[in-house]
Amino acid sequence: MTLKVAPAEGPLQDRQVEIGVRSRIHAQVLSGLEEGERIVSGMASADKGGNASAPRRTPRI
């Protein structure tokens, strides 16, 4: 799956990430992320009628 990744330094990147076992809360990352990188979730889109907001960053892996 392709995710938005926030590297330790630099701009957001689209990255192919391989996910293993997952639940509603947790997901096992098999490949595609390095230690210290974060994925970005919950980005609001102004074109969907919502208010654009800053992305929420998940805790470091």
ABEGO torsion letter per residue (X at the ends): XBBBBBBABEBBBBBBBBBBBBBAABBBBABGBBBGBBBBBGBBBAAAGBBBBBBBBBBBX
